[in-house]
């Protein structure tokens, strides 16, 4: 007989989703009202302001797309890219490859600028590609590459793109709320993120923001946006100003309650305090992992605090260790993607999951399990190193 599903209480320290703050879960349980209810519309306006704060932008077109981060990505590409366009994509991991898929499905040409996985995108390579392709209209790249934990210098990349007359599309799925991100100061034209990472929210929504230059391009397209649902010329009528909204779709009302609460929590903590918290707990986790003999694949200068990719010790079965952690400790860490599959573990420190008790749990559990599968580790020493990083 089929019965209700009751999941266990996991500690989510993979690449996402992250632990959801209890206040956000409570927000989702509040009474559902209509998506055109004046009170819901008022909340929508508040949410736009909170998202502008999170993105550090004054962009009027700053909204959550009613679908996960992948739909936020597609929103940016289908609205800004037309058939026959040339788009330069800087790829240093899995998600740059997904950008290529979007460009080609728009009927445009993708010029790939590739860097080694685990490194930042190289501005010099972008500059060379821009000079070689003066017909390019757009530059796209990932700020925080979730497959490796590498961060790219957004401002430098955007400055180069603008110098060559291109707009920029930036993936900030893993960076929003967890590491420094300044849309206006850095000159980002279109950006997308997700709710399930450093915002500590449930999956299913994608915050996006578009500069005035990006909006102008959208409004002056020669062809229709290939996606009806993601056509911002239509969606803007629903997320516009004032009480009168044009019906576009039935918004995921309770999920938007959750995002609103997540953004209220971020505002209460303070954006720069949130960035500092992620850095603090990363340093403690780093001390413990390195004492266990695990090495980071990303150079320290380019390393994300919220996504820690470490090499799997020789002879260790990736899936076996993750399985033991999940079954014996209710602890989830992530596997490698693409060329990194079987070679790295991705340990997330995102949002509500980025706290001391989770760091201590992770180092302790990983130390015990590595010892169990035959790796020569000193788990007690690793815990001492972690506590020392906290000043204890």
C-alpha positions as CSV (number, residue, x, y, z in Angstrom):
1,X,0.0,0.0,0.0
2,X,1.3,3.4,-0.9
3,X,1.8,5.8,2.0
4,X,3.0,9.3,2.6
5,X,6.7,10.0,1.9
6,X,8.8,11.0,4.9
7,X,12.4,11.6,4.0
8,X,15.2,11.3,6.6
9,X,16.9,14.3,8.0
10,X,20.1,14.6,5.9
11,X,23.0,17.0,6.2
12,X,23.4,18.3,2.7
13,X,27.0,19.2,2.0
14,X,27.1,18.4,-1.7
15,X,27.0,20.9,-4.7
16,X,23.3,21.6,-4.0
17,X,20.6,21.5,-2.9
18,X,21.9,22.8,0.5
19,X,20.2,22.5,3.9
20,X,17.1,24.6,4.0
21,X,16.6,27.1,6.8
22,X,13.6,26.0,9.0
23,X,12.2,29.5,8.6
24,X,12.0,28.9,4.9
25,X,10.3,25.6,5.3
26,X,7.7,27.2,7.6
27,X,7.2,30.0,5.0
28,X,6.2,27.4,2.4
29,X,3.5,26.0,4.7
30,X,1.6,29.3,4.9
31,X,-1.8,29.6,3.2
32,X,-1.8,29.8,-0.5
33,X,-3.4,32.9,-2.0
34,X,-4.0,33.8,-5.6
35,X,-1.1,34.8,-7.8
36,X,-2.9,38.1,-8.7
37,X,-4.1,38.8,-5.2
38,X,-3.1,42.4,-4.3
39,X,-1.2,41.1,-1.2
40,X,0.8,38.6,-3.3
41,X,1.6,41.4,-5.8
42,X,2.8,43.5,-2.9
43,X,5.1,40.6,-1.9
44,X,6.4,40.4,-5.5
45,X,7.4,44.0,-5.4
46,X,9.2,43.4,-2.1
47,X,11.0,40.4,-3.6
48,X,12.3,42.4,-6.5
49,X,13.9,44.9,-4.1
50,X,15.4,42.1,-2.0
51,X,16.8,40.4,-5.2
52,X,18.2,43.7,-6.3
53,X,20.0,43.8,-2.9
54,X,21.3,40.3,-3.2
55,X,22.6,40.9,-6.8
56,X,23.8,44.4,-5.9
57,X,22.0,46.0,-8.8
58,X,19.4,48.7,-9.6
59,X,18.2,46.8,-12.7
60,X,14.5,47.1,-13.0
61,X,14.2,43.8,-14.6
62,X,15.3,41.7,-11.7
63,X,12.9,38.8,-11.0
64,X,12.7,35.1,-10.1
65,X,12.0,32.8,-13.1
66,X,9.3,30.2,-12.1
67,X,11.6,27.2,-12.7
68,X,15.1,26.0,-11.6
69,X,18.5,27.6,-12.4
70,X,18.7,25.8,-15.8
71,X,15.6,27.8,-16.9
72,X,17.2,31.0,-15.7
73,X,20.1,30.1,-18.0
74,X,17.8,29.5,-20.9
75,X,15.9,32.7,-20.1
76,X,19.1,34.7,-20.6
77,X,20.1,33.0,-23.9
78,X,16.7,32.7,-25.6
79,X,16.0,36.4,-25.0
80,X,19.4,37.8,-25.9
81,X,20.6,35.5,-28.7
82,X,19.0,35.4,-32.1
83,X,19.6,33.1,-35.1
84,X,22.8,33.9,-36.9
85,X,24.5,35.6,-33.8
86,X,28.0,34.7,-32.7
87,X,28.4,34.1,-29.0
88,X,31.8,33.6,-27.3
89,X,31.6,31.1,-24.4
90,X,34.4,30.7,-21.9
91,X,34.3,27.2,-20.6
92,X,36.2,25.9,-17.6
93,X,33.8,23.1,-16.5
94,X,30.5,21.4,-17.1
95,X,28.3,24.4,-17.1
96,X,30.1,26.3,-19.8
97,X,29.1,23.3,-22.0
98,X,25.5,23.8,-21.2
99,X,25.8,27.4,-22.4
100,X,27.0,26.1,-25.7
101,X,23.9,23.9,-26.0
102,X,21.7,26.9,-25.4
103,X,23.5,29.0,-28.0
104,X,23.2,26.4,-30.7
105,X,19.6,25.7,-30.0
106,X,19.0,29.5,-30.6
107,X,20.4,29.0,-34.1
108,X,23.6,30.9,-33.2
109,X,27.3,30.1,-33.5
110,X,29.2,29.3,-30.3
111,X,32.9,30.2,-30.2
112,X,34.4,28.2,-27.4
113,X,37.3,29.5,-25.3
114,X,38.5,26.6,-23.2
115,X,40.5,26.6,-19.9
116,X,41.6,23.6,-17.9
117,X,38.9,22.4,-15.4
118,X,39.7,23.6,-11.9
119,X,41.1,26.9,-13.1
120,X,39.5,30.4,-13.7
121,X,38.6,31.6,-17.2
122,X,41.6,33.4,-18.7
123,X,40.9,37.0,-19.7
124,X,43.7,36.9,-22.2
125,X,42.1,34.1,-24.1
126,X,38.8,35.9,-24.1
127,X,40.5,39.1,-25.5
128,X,42.1,37.0,-28.3
129,X,38.7,35.5,-29.2
130,X,37.0,38.9,-29.2
131,X,39.7,40.2,-31.6
132,X,39.3,37.2,-33.8
133,X,35.5,37.5,-33.9
134,X,34.5,41.1,-34.3
135,X,31.0,39.9,-35.3
136,X,30.4,38.5,-31.8
137,X,27.4,40.1,-29.9
138,X,27.6,38.3,-26.6
139,X,30.1,36.9,-24.1
140,X,29.0,34.2,-21.7
141,X,30.9,32.5,-18.8
142,X,30.4,31.0,-15.4
143,X,31.3,33.1,-12.3
144,X,31.3,30.1,-9.9
145,X,31.8,26.8,-11.7
146,X,29.9,24.2,-9.7
147,X,31.6,21.3,-11.3
148,X,35.1,22.3,-9.9
149,X,34.7,25.1,-7.3
150,X,36.7,27.6,-9.4
151,X,35.8,31.4,-9.5
152,X,36.4,33.7,-12.4
153,X,37.2,37.4,-12.4
154,X,33.9,38.8,-13.6
155,X,34.7,42.5,-13.8
156,X,37.8,41.9,-16.0
157,X,35.8,39.7,-18.3
158,X,32.9,42.1,-18.6
159,X,35.2,45.1,-19.2
160,X,36.8,43.2,-22.1
161,X,33.4,42.2,-23.6
162,X,32.1,45.8,-23.4
163,X,35.3,47.1,-25.0
164,X,34.4,45.0,-28.0
165,X,30.7,45.9,-28.1
166,X,29.4,42.7,-26.5
167,X,26.8,42.1,-23.8
168,X,27.6,39.6,-21.1
169,X,25.7,36.6,-19.7
170,X,27.0,35.3,-16.3
171,X,26.1,32.1,-14.5
172,X,25.9,32.9,-10.7
173,X,24.0,29.8,-9.6
174,X,26.6,28.9,-7.0
175,X,27.8,32.3,-6.1
176,X,24.7,34.4,-5.2
177,X,24.7,34.9,-1.5
178,X,27.9,33.0,-0.8
179,X,30.7,35.0,-2.3
180,X,31.2,38.6,-3.6
181,X,29.0,39.4,-6.5
182,X,28.3,43.0,-7.7
183,X,26.2,43.1,-10.8
184,X,26.2,46.9,-11.4
185,X,29.8,47.5,-10.3
186,X,31.1,44.7,-12.5
187,X,29.1,45.5,-15.6
188,X,27.1,42.3,-15.9
189,X,24.3,42.5,-18.5
190,X,22.4,39.3,-17.8
191,X,22.8,37.0,-14.8
192,X,21.0,34.0,-13.5
193,X,21.2,32.0,-10.3
194,X,19.3,29.3,-8.3
195,X,17.6,29.2,-5.0
196,X,18.9,25.9,-3.7
197,X,22.5,26.8,-3.1
198,X,23.7,29.8,-0.9
199,X,20.2,31.2,-0.5
200,X,19.3,28.1,1.6
201,X,16.0,27.8,-0.2
202,X,14.3,24.9,-1.9
203,X,15.1,24.2,-5.5
204,X,12.7,25.4,-8.2
205,X,13.2,29.1,-8.8
206,X,15.9,31.1,-10.7
207,X,16.6,34.7,-9.8
208,X,17.7,36.7,-12.9
209,X,18.6,40.3,-13.6
210,X,19.0,42.2,-16.9
211,X,20.7,45.6,-17.4
212,X,19.1,48.4,-19.4
213,X,21.2,47.5,-22.4
214,X,20.1,43.9,-22.2
215,X,16.4,45.0,-22.0
216,X,16.9,47.2,-25.0
217,X,18.2,44.3,-27.0
218,X,15.3,42.1,-25.9
219,X,12.8,44.8,-26.9
220,X,14.4,45.3,-30.3
221,X,14.8,41.7,-31.4
222,X,14.2,40.9,-35.1
223,X,12.8,37.5,-34.4
224,X,10.4,36.1,-31.8
225,X,11.9,34.6,-28.6
226,X,11.9,30.9,-29.3
227,X,10.4,30.0,-25.9
228,X,6.9,31.4,-25.2
229,X,7.1,30.7,-21.5
230,X,10.5,32.3,-21.0
231,X,9.9,35.3,-23.3
232,X,10.6,38.3,-21.1
233,X,8.6,40.6,-23.4
234,X,5.6,38.7,-22.0
235,X,6.9,37.9,-18.5
236,X,7.7,41.6,-17.9
237,X,4.0,42.3,-18.0
238,X,3.4,40.0,-14.9
239,X,6.5,41.2,-13.0
240,X,6.0,44.9,-13.9
241,X,5.3,47.8,-11.5
242,X,2.0,48.6,-9.8
243,X,-1.0,46.5,-8.9
244,X,-2.2,45.8,-12.4
245,X,-0.5,42.8,-13.8
246,X,-0.9,40.9,-17.1
247,X,-1.6,37.3,-16.5
248,X,1.2,35.2,-17.9
249,X,1.4,32.0,-15.8
250,X,0.3,30.8,-12.4
251,X,3.3,31.6,-10.3
252,X,4.6,28.9,-7.8
253,X,3.1,30.8,-4.9
254,X,4.4,28.9,-1.9
255,X,7.8,28.5,-3.5
256,X,7.9,32.3,-3.8
257,X,7.0,32.7,-0.1
258,X,10.1,30.6,0.5
259,X,12.4,32.7,-1.6
260,X,11.0,35.9,0.0
261,X,11.9,34.5,3.4
262,X,15.3,33.4,2.2
263,X,16.0,36.9,1.0
264,X,14.7,38.4,4.2
265,X,17.2,36.2,6.1
266,X,20.0,37.4,3.8
267,X,19.1,41.0,4.4
268,X,18.9,40.4,8.2
269,X,22.4,38.8,8.2
270,X,23.8,41.4,5.8
271,X,25.3,40.4,2.4
272,X,28.9,41.1,3.3
273,X,28.5,39.2,6.6
274,X,27.2,36.2,4.6
275,X,30.2,36.3,2.3
276,X,32.5,36.5,5.4
277,X,30.7,33.5,7.0
278,X,31.2,31.3,4.0
279,X,34.9,32.2,4.0
280,X,35.3,31.6,7.7
281,X,33.8,28.1,7.6
282,X,35.7,27.2,4.4
283,X,39.0,27.9,6.1
284,X,38.1,25.6,9.0
285,X,36.9,22.9,6.6
286,X,40.1,23.3,4.6
287,X,42.3,22.8,7.6
288,X,40.5,19.6,8.5
289,X,40.4,18.2,4.9
290,X,44.1,18.9,4.3
291,X,45.0,17.3,7.6
292,X,43.2,14.2,6.3
293,X,45.5,14.3,3.3
294,X,43.0,15.6,0.8
295,X,44.2,18.2,-1.7
296,X,42.1,20.9,-3.3
297,X,42.1,20.9,-7.2
298,X,41.6,24.7,-7.5
299,X,44.4,27.1,-6.8
300,X,43.8,29.0,-3.6
301,X,43.4,32.4,-5.3
302,X,40.6,31.1,-7.5
303,X,38.9,28.9,-5.0
304,X,35.2,29.2,-4.0
305,X,34.6,28.9,-0.3
306,X,31.1,27.4,-0.8
307,X,32.2,24.6,-3.2
308,X,35.2,22.6,-2.2
309,X,36.6,20.1,-4.7
310,X,39.2,17.7,-3.3
311,X,41.0,14.8,-5.0
312,X,39.9,11.3,-4.0
313,X,42.9,9.3,-2.5
314,X,44.4,6.6,-4.8
315,X,42.6,3.3,-4.5
316,X,39.5,4.7,-2.8
317,X,36.1,3.8,-4.2
318,X,34.3,7.1,-4.7
319,X,30.8,5.7,-4.6
320,X,31.5,3.4,-1.6
321,X,32.7,6.3,0.6
322,X,29.8,8.5,-0.4
323,X,27.4,5.6,0.3
324,X,28.8,5.1,3.8
325,X,28.5,8.8,4.6
326,X,24.9,8.8,3.4
327,X,23.8,5.6,5.1
328,X,25.7,5.8,8.3
329,X,26.0,9.5,8.9
330,X,23.0,10.9,6.9
331,X,25.7,13.2,5.2
332,X,25.6,13.9,1.5
333,X,28.7,15.1,-0.4
334,X,28.9,15.3,-4.2
335,X,30.6,13.3,-6.8
336,X,32.7,14.7,-9.7
337,X,31.1,15.6,-13.0
338,X,32.4,15.1,-16.5
339,X,36.1,14.6,-16.7
340,X,36.2,14.9,-12.9
341,X,33.9,11.9,-12.3
342,X,35.5,9.4,-9.9
343,X,38.4,11.8,-9.3
344,X,37.0,14.4,-6.9
345,X,34.5,14.9,-4.1
346,X,32.6,18.2,-4.1
347,X,31.9,19.3,-0.6
348,X,29.4,22.2,-0.4
349,X,29.3,24.8,2.3
350,X,26.3,26.8,1.2
351,X,23.8,29.0,3.0
352,X,22.2,27.4,6.1
353,X,24.5,24.4,5.6
354,X,27.6,26.7,6.1
355,X,27.9,26.5,9.8
356,X,30.4,25.1,12.4
357,X,28.5,22.0,13.4
358,X,28.3,20.8,9.8
359,X,32.0,21.4,9.2
360,X,32.8,19.4,12.3
361,X,30.4,16.6,11.3
362,X,31.9,16.4,7.8
363,X,35.6,16.3,8.9
364,X,34.8,13.7,11.7
365,X,32.7,11.5,9.5
366,X,35.1,11.6,6.5
367,X,38.0,10.9,8.8
368,X,36.3,7.8,10.2
369,X,35.1,6.5,6.8
370,X,38.5,7.0,5.1
371,X,40.1,5.0,8.0
372,X,37.4,2.3,7.6
373,X,38.3,1.8,3.9
374,X,42.0,1.6,4.5
375,X,43.4,5.1,4.2
376,X,46.1,6.0,6.7
377,X,44.5,9.1,8.3
378,X,44.7,10.7,11.7
379,X,41.1,11.7,12.3
380,X,41.7,13.2,15.7
381,X,44.5,15.4,14.3
382,X,42.1,16.6,11.6
383,X,39.5,17.5,14.1
384,X,42.1,19.4,16.2
385,X,43.2,21.3,13.0
386,X,39.6,22.2,12.3
387,X,38.9,23.4,15.8
388,X,42.2,25.3,15.8
389,X,41.0,27.2,12.7
390,X,38.0,28.3,14.7
391,X,40.4,29.5,17.4
392,X,39.8,26.7,19.8
